[in-house]
Amino acid sequence: YRSQLMSACSLYDKCRTSAAAEQQEVQAKVQVAETSRKSQHVAASHIECHLAVLIASPEQQRALLAECSSLLVSTSHLNMTYHAVPAGSGCDASPVATFPCHELWLQKQYEDEGWYKDAPVDTCTPCDTTTTTTTT
């Protein structure tokens, strides 16, 4: 159980790290595209304004050109929202934090007991941690 839980926690951490890096990469590309789209929108608005000057009557052209020169184009409708990487749920490995032959496990199971001084145990031999896969 310990081996499988630790493996699952490791896999979770790798997957989360990879997804967070991918999110940051995508956001960087979207920010470049957003800036580009805003520039294109401002340029197109100015072009439309200048085209209106060209097709206007001679009497209106001077006033329309002045308007084009002072034209402020809003790009707020092109603003993107960039979310931070959400907090992970983590992987709780605390149920297997101590295990046979681990220092804290030995202390809790043996060394802290009142009888330990009178009957110390032999060297602890850890369990085999190799995993066996069975298919059905």
C-alpha positions, 0 to 999 in steps of 0.5 A: 500500500505504501509503495502504491500511495507514494507512487500515486503521489509522485505521479500527481506531483509530476502531472500537476507540475506539467499542467501548471507549466503548460498553463503558463506557456499558453498564457504567455502566448495568449498575452502576445496574441492579445497585444497583437489583436489590440494593435490591429484593432486600433490600426483598423479603426484609424484606417476606417476613420481615414477612409471616411475622410477620403470619401467625405465631401471636401467641406467635411474632410478637414474636420474628419481628419482632425477627428482621426488625429485625436481618435482614441480607440478602446480595446477594453473589449479585447482584455483577457482574464488570466487565472493563476494556477489553482491550489492543488489538493495535494497528496496525503501520504501521512498514513504511510509516513511511518512504516516498519523499520522507519526510525519514528515507527521503531520509536513509537512501537518499541523504544517508547514502551516501558518494557523496551529497556528490559527486552530490546529487539533485534535489528529490524528488517524492512519489508520487501518494497517490490510490487507485484502486478497481477492481471485478471 
